[in-house]
Amino acid sequence: MTKKDLKGDKILAHFLTCIGKEAYSLLKTLAYPGKPTSLPYAILKELLLNHVKCTSFECRERAKFHKMVRKNDHKVREFILELQKQAAKCNFGDELRL
């Protein structure tokens, strides 16, 4: 069976059969209130990929922010802009004062 052989409902059935019980259970939860069998393959694929996508952790972003050091050849204005970009990822809230 090749990818060319799979179209529409066949690719969906093949996908749901191959992913296994745990992934199917997760997919049922992600697709709720709908059923995985009633959704197109593209949407199911997107649901799973969004679920396992790496998220940015606030602690890691804050550590990057605190490690930032201006190099001698780096313009001050550019460094300030980089600091502001990184600070936006850190969720400092009221703690950040410029």
Buried (B, 14 or more C-beta within 10 A) or exposed (E): EEEEEBEEEEBBEBBBEEBEEEEBEBBEEBBEEEEBEEBEBEBBBEBBEEEEEEEEEEEEBBEEBEEEEEEEEEEEEEBEEBBEEBBEBBEBEEEEEE
